[in-house]
Every structure is written in C-alpha cells, then in structure tokens.
C-alpha cells in the first residue's frame, strides 16, 4: 500500500559522520518522524532521534528537513514530491551527540540564568487577580514548547559559537518579555536584563525565529521588538541607534506605515527591499497592522528596515540557500548609506500636539 | 565504528556515583512537585528524567486541573468534588485519597500562581474554570487547551528559581536540587527491606550511574506503550510499576485502564493522539455515520438523573446549567468509550473506524479558534482537517492506567515489603478507583506529588543510619543492563514490542473475554521467553534499540499484572469491561486485586477495600448508594442515618 521513498539521514557523532541513503516505505498520512521510526524498526535499529508526544506538543523531535528546521512529527510526507529525496540532518547550532540527537544544554544554561518570576510579597495564594486581557500577552509566550528551533535558526549563534556566551537567543528573549508583561511580576529590570545580560542588542530582527516557530508565536513582533523599544532610552542598541539616525522620533502612524494605502509611506529605492516596516519586514499587510497594534506611538520606536527577500517573499533561512556568506543586512543589501534625502521620513516636532 | 569499543565487560565499566537524600524518578508534574517539596524541606534532591527537562507526558494534558475553587459556580465545594470523584471511579476509589485530593487541590492550584503560572481568568480576575465530563460544576482551571504544558513549565521554572536561590547561597545551581535528564533507572537497590539507591544509565553516553539515597519517589507515569493505539509516548513503559514490584512493593487495580473516548483515528500515523474532552465541554457532539447524535441511547441507569434526555435540553445546558441537565457527551470517559465502540461495531462508524466529533456546526469559527487553539492547530497540522469547517474522526485510545503502586493515602509510601519507597501521580493506584475523571489527573499530580516529596523528606529525617548499597547488587544490575548488547542471536526489540502491543490491544483491550484473557496470558508467557533473549545492535551511545530492549521487561511484567487481574475480576466496572460479566457486582466493589512479585512470577491476591468514614458516606443519597453497595452495606448505612437523626433530635430537645 505504501510507496518507496528516498531518504538521506545524517549518521555519526561528535567525531564526524555523513549522510546515508535509505529507501523506505511511506504510507498515506505519515509524517517524517514515522519514517524515522520505520527506519529504526527495520534498517537502522540504533538510529538516534529524540521524540515524545508525536503531536507537536513537547518539542522533542526538532531536526532539519531539507535544510529547514522543523518538528519531525509535524512535517507531513505529503508536503514533498513523490520522487524527492528527503534529507534529514541534526540541528546545526548545537553539538551533535549522535545521529539526529544534539546537545541542547546551551538552552538549559540560558534558562537557568534568566531570573525567575518574582511574586508580589503582599499577596497570599488564591488572592491573585488579573484580567484576561492582561495575561494574554504573556500567555502567547508561554505557549512555547521549547523545541529550540528558534535558537537553532538564529544567525547570531548559528555558525557563531563564539557568540553563545553573550547571547541567550529568541527563546529567552520571549521568556524575559513574558515576565516583563506578567501583570504581577515585581521585578522592574526585565528589559535591562535582556539588554545587558541576554545580548538583546545582537538581534537584528531578521524574523527567522518567528518563521520557524511551530507554535506561531510572534517572537519578533510581540516579544523582541517591544523589549528593544523599552530599552531604547537607556541602552545602546546598534539597530535602534541606526534607526534613530535614519528616522525621527514622534512619527505618527500614518506616515510610518509601509504599504500603498498610506500616501505618506516611506519608500526606499528598492521595491520591497528597504521598506520601513514594523512587522520586521515581512511585507505582509496583516502582520503590519498587528505589529502596529502592539506599538505605543508615544514611545521612541526603533525602525527596522527589511532586508532583501527571496522569490517567495521570505528571508533566506540559511546561508546554504542564500547567495552570499553571513547574515543579510537588516536594512536590505540594496540600501546604501547615506540614504538619499528624499527617502528620509520627516515628521514635524509639533505634529503630535496638532493631531491630538 | 564505535560499536566494539563500547562493548565493555562489567568488570571494567565505570560507574558514576552520587549521594542524595531523596531521588525522584520521573520529571512530570508529580515528580517535579515532589522534588520541590523535598528541596523545600531541606533535602538534597535529584530529579531523574528519561527525556529532556520539561518534555514530560504531562504536557499532553489539555483540559485542565480540577479543583473546587468555586470561581465560576460558588456552589462548588470539596464535598461535591469528592462525590464526583467517587461516582466517576464507581466507588472503588481509596476514599481517603479522593478526600485529600478534593480538599487540597485548590491550594495546590493557587500555589502555582505564586510560581508564575498564568491561567485563563474569569471576569472578576480569578482563575477561570471549565466544565468537564463527570464534574457537576465548572471546575477545571485551564489555559486554553494547553494546561499540561503550563503546569510543567511552571514547575520547571520553579525548580530553576530554587536553583537560583541555591546558587546565591551555595555558589552552585546544583547544590541542593539537580536534574539528570535523559537518564533511565533500571533497578532499585535495597538494603534489607529499605531502599538504598537507584541504578541506571545516561541515555546519551550509555554510561552507568548509581544514586545512593535512602528515599526514592516514583513518579514515572503510566503503561500505555504496551498498547497499539495509545495517546502515550515511548516513555510510558511502566518503569515505576515494575521497579516497585521488583523492590517488593505491591500494585493495585491494574485491570483498570482508561481508554480515552476521543483519540484521532485518521491518518494512521497519528492514530491514538488525543482530542481533548474540552471539545465536548465547549459544545462538541458525537455523531455516527448516519448523522445521528447517538449518546442519548447510552446513558446508563446510574447516571440517568444527571443527564439530559433530549438534544434540546442538552443544548440549553451550556448556557443555563442550573435548570437543565448535562448533555450525555459529557458522561464519564468509560461510558463514552464503550458507546463509540458499540456504534463502530454495529457498522455505524466512519471509514477509518471511528465516529464523528462535530464542533464546526456548533460554534462560530472564530470562537473555536479562540477556545481550542491547539486542537485547531493539531488537526490542521497532522490531518489537514479544519475543525472549524469539518467534523473530526475520533475513536477510543489507551490513555491512562488507574492501577499502580499501592500506597498509604496520606504519605504516598508504598505498602508491601519495602521502606523508603514513595509513589505519586499515575504510577500510584487507588485515587481514581476504576475510572478517572478528566481533570483529576493534573490536580492529583500536585496534591500527591507534594505529599510524597514531603513524606520522603520526613522519612529521611527519621532514619538512624543510612542504608548501604551492596556491591553485588550493582554488579547484577550492570550485567542485566548490558546483556542485550552482548547477545546477537536474539530478536529485534521493535518486533517484540509490536507483538506485545498486539497481544494487549487485541486480547486485553476495551472489551475483555475470559478465553481471550487466558490466551493473552499464554502469549505473554511466550513473550517473556523471547524478551529474556532480546538482542540490541549497536553500541551504548544513545542507542534507542538498546533502551527499548531494557524497557521491554518492565512492559511485560506490568502487562502480566493487567491480564491476570482482568481475568480475575468477574464484573464490568469503569475501565474494565468483561463481555461475559457485563454488569457491576456490589460484592466485587469491596475487593481490590493486589499484585506482587514472587521470584519473577506475578501473584494476585484479593484485599478488602477500606471502609469509608461515616461523615463521608453521609454525603451521598441512599438511592445513589443503592446502585453500588451490597444489601449488607446499605443496612449499615441506614443504621448510620437513623443514629444521626436520633442524635439530631436529642440535640433539639436539649436546646
């Protein structure tokens, strides 16, 4: 009943290894993890692979499938062509233990360093009162299943082991954001911590973490950007600094929105390339609107500009699939500095008063 | 490759040694809560987890944690919760555990908020509570449909916060509480009748590790991996059950397995994965292939009074629960599972062998996405089904084992011939009787996890001398663990697991018959021979084949307990249905079946159930009790009621 499909699975350990070819039966409705299990039961009983729930809830079976970081249990075989060879490799950012299993202890170390929830001293258990609308922002981040795909894909540490010490990664930025937004957390230094201890400033908002999140948490828009906004008046963040050089403070939403429906929108020379976006350069109108809803326009706002995207409108995820080495410029590779004056966004210092 | 270099003999094997006061085996809700309590009591505590920290099976719990906080309906109280639990378990529960659970759950939930948990809220800012099968009032504290994840993450983060305290105080995160992730315990080591330690291996390296500790808390979860269609992960191989048996403890109620009525049945690869009961709590209904809402035909007499008779009344209940009776879709799980089974058997099932669960026609799409986000996500991702547009195909899946280590209800200490062994959560037995109510598990983990951890700490305090681990016992454990790697003539462990799953699924499943159970026992005996000769290819580093080979012997002994007890109990009750004895028998309600290990064979004994205290039995109607109790017990009850009435009269006269 099943068809025979070609698989290439990385086998090896810390000392090295290579891709091995397998021909394996695949049945209707199966996912990549099923195929890995079939390999274990037939050709490769000692093939190492983590898994638990097989329902996308525990985040154990993270792997790279055809170079894309994914959960094995949530990647349906029907998403591939019949004759396509499927390549399965371990997460690249973490040291290999064996086959598809990597040493993810980096994440647990960072988790341990992040200061825990600080409960209010004067509230007894049972007396906590919070409104649904206030807990929802933190709840979004608590959906995290700790699959570490965001950590794996992050340019700052993927292929840059030397950054690991100073950089906690997207998973722990949203942990800091979650606590920052917790209605009853009594610590007030969450943002400071993110900047000084977690290395938030390294993040150049390429949104890769958001793209790979199997829980669809808006890591960048709802977690990282608000944290960057809040630290802006106290800390040096190269991106924010640059943004503040390019764009003036106090812009009203109408003039800062991307998209054609606003006459005052900023355009750079590149179509879609250097467009100023609050959704981290996704060029998705929906995301843009949602991003704006989370923005407080009376605060100083960083203005990330989008890098170049590929044919599908997305950022290249890995350098392997990208046409040059290193991460793309957060401003778009086709943007040169200084910007021509006609592309600068200008807002009159008094315009806020006039609009209110 | 590396294969040969790792085939060490036991003589040269390096064994890492650790000393702890309390070792907690299992890092799910019960294990983490126990560890927190032991650490708070000042004990040096180790947490041992087969998976990574935070990946425990608890994350699969979706609906919520039952606790009579009365936030949504103020009529709720521990007495009502106690009644619901006993009713759900068909009065076979250990009454004291059900009582403690009902009384202490609210505190355990509130405590989670001080650890940072963020439950969904009511309008006045309290913890919101939802309806669930078998619960009279909205009682389940929840976070959308990912409550288990919230619980595990909260406890995980609490442990991290304790480690941060220790770092400040002692300079090391691991000073007083340490997590050993991806570590499996294969043997408990004894000194006489006292626990002296635990022996196991690191999954990653295959190296052995010995924990010397006077107290061990088992929190290893269930046994579902012995079944073909199951919602349980690979970890659920009955390790704690088997470790307890081998250490001289006893298991009770092993014949009772809960088959969750709604598991996914399509596609094949996700068969068994859970569809939360909240789908039904929020308005979802079950239909057969003819489009009929069939649950109205399956309301048993004992529940007739509490459940609606017409779809109109059932539908009014969602908005006006005080004046209408509940929809029959919310009957306890065993009833719904049996009903679905009957519909499919009668030829009214879906093509994939289930029935339809329909929420799409009952709620607006937006509302479905808001209330059931992870179900929406799960069906979209795994089955390419949009539950806001189409019905789901569902059928029963092995979900939970009610049976487990027989424990002292107050302390969680194992009965039998062993001291220093404690159990909490799914691995312990008695709390849920013959059938567990949805939502009672998460609160069970917290209530009895805390108790087991606390009492383990007290036990350590009371010890006069530390038990010692015998060298020979460690050597034997090493040999047993290495044996599958050193054989190359035996069978593949995966084949053996499939065969075991086939025996249990086909012959000891939802509906059981005497001849089939006897057949099952014969086949398990054959399997035992084959498992004893299993061989695993490859080396010791992260070798899942070897790990499974070692788990098999646990799965096998626990399966034997289930099959033996199922054959012995000649009645149908909760999670045990005998086709040849289809009704409940009040005489059997007074009996627990207790399994122990003699040599390596399972021995089964009957043991009377403890008698409920008078103020607790007084919470029930006579009419309800009459469905469960023997005439003799009813006479006693009447005498009790008469005595109470007389006492009340006397009091009135005196006044």
Interface residues (C-beta under 8 A of the other chain):
Chain A: X13 X27 X28 X29 X30 X31 X34 X40 X41 X45 X46 X47 X48 X49 X50 X51 X52 X53 X54 X55 X56 X57 X58 X59 X60 X73 X74 X76 X78 X97 X98 X99 X101 X103 X104 X108 X111 X112 X114 X115 X116 X117 X119 X123 X125 X126 X128 X129 X130 X131 X132 X135 X138 X139 X142 X143 X144 X145 X146 X179 X182 X185 X215 X216
Chain B: X2 X51 X52 X53 X54 X55 X57 X59 X60 X69 X106 X107 X110 X111 X113 X114 X115 X116 X118 X119 X120 X121 X124 X125 X126 X128 X143 X144 X146 X149 X150 X153 X157 X158 X160 X161 X163 X164 X173 X181 X204 X233 X234 X235 X266 X267 X268 X269 X270 X273 X274 X374 X377 X378 X381 X382 X383 X384 X492 X493 X494 X495 X498 X536 X537 X538 X539 X541 X542 X543 X544 X545 X546
